[in-house]
Structures are given as C-alpha cells and as structure tokens.
Amino acid sequence: MVRIIIAIVVIVLSGYSLIAQTFELIPYYMFFLGAFMLVTGFVEIQKDRKGFWGYMNIVISLFHFFFYIPYFL
C-alpha cells in the first residue's frame, strides 16, 4: 500500500515537472524516488527473495538520499 502511494506521488511530481517545464521539484521527486526504491527493496527481502535486486534497491535508495540531502538543507 505504501509502495503504491509513493509511486503515485513520484508519477504526479514527474508529470507536473514535465508538463510545466519547471525543475524546482526535482529534489522532492528524487527523495520520493529514493523512498520508493527503499520500500521496494525491503518488500523484496521480506518475500524471501534474498537475491541481488532487493539489496541493490536499498543501495540505490541510500545513494539518492546521500546525494540529495544538500538540496533540502
């Protein structure tokens, strides 16, 4: 359920940025994209699919958070 809500937020923010040709919302878009990847990684690990993609989603989300924190400060 959380994954669906975050996915909708990402789609709405990216669609608005694309249509309005504004780039002020990109840090928020990237934050929610990182949150989506983090939730997806945890869901993959909880489903006992302890393969490569669950951990890769978590690593990519941490990368997003690490490099987009300065835009929020």
C-alpha positions, 0 to 999 in steps of 0.5 A: 500500500505504501509502495503504491502511494509513493509511486503515485506521488513520484508519477504526479511530481514527474508529470507536473515537472514535465508538463510545466517545464519547471525543475524546482521539484526535482529534489522532492521527486528524487527523495520520493524516488529514493523512498520508493526504491527503499520500500521496494527493496525491503518488500523484496527481502521480506518475500524471501527473495534474498537475491541481488535486486532487493539489496541493490534497491536499498543501495540505490535508495541510500545513494539518492538520499546521500546525494540529495540531502544538500538540496533540502538543507 
